[in-house]
Amino acid sequence: MALSIEQTKEIIRATKNADPVISSIKFANEGGSQTGTANAWAYLHALASNLLSQLFDKFQSDVTTLVASNVAANPLWIKNKVLAFQTGYQAAIDEATFITSYVAIDETAKIVTQCSVKTAVNGTVNIKVAKGGSTPEKLTTPELEELESYYELINPSGIIVNFISKDADRLFIEATIFYNGQYISIIEDNVKDAITAFLAALPFDGNMVISDLEATIRAVEGVTDIVFKNVYARAFETDFLTGATKLMDDYKLLAIGSRKWETVAGYMVAEDTSGYTLTDKLTFTIDG
């Protein structure tokens, strides 16, 4: 930020007074002549310095604006733009800066709370989104269409994007859990709550790892051991009985890659198909 002329003159005066060779020279505010050579020199130098500083400030402002309007569309930039989306508001392009923004910022209208950006092998940029807090949910069709229209205003030419917003993936667990008999009245609820919390805490668009699931269950107070029989995962639209992916089957991990599930929707909940829920398929046995 440019210093004022008086601020610059004060710096010159202080520097002058600190130098014994020239400290005897008096400026106007020190009893010297208002039109004296020293005072005129200090003023002209301060004026030139002030003008130069203003030019530097203008240059910095112009560069900042240029950079902001021409930022590369990297994944973080795309994610931040998607999270800035406001439902019910019309974004517009500033013709001077070419920056797309909203006239008014309404935090309550920013419905997208989860977003991931990944580039597919074919070059398509997949943008996965969800709304809601601790329990994410997919965007409605009108909300997703509105988001896509907003993004068309900022999407760089030549980049193909694919927006994805789906219901949560499902995780089926069939297992025997051994526990200390002192916890008989609370162990079942505590284990199911731990599994629910584990799934809710998964990073958005991350992986569900079986070993992490096992560690979570083992950490429940009173649990002494766990033996998985079957662990299946599926996207919501996949039928459980005919299409679920088997990660563990009949006590065996089917392959090294089966140790984890890459979420399709970006988030996951326990299986809710009747007869295959946690209540149906978790067996609790006193260890003894």
Order of alpha helices (4+ residues) and beta strands (2+ residues): alpha-alpha-alpha-beta-beta-beta-beta-alpha-beta-beta-alpha-beta-alpha-beta-alpha-beta-beta-beta-beta-alpha-beta
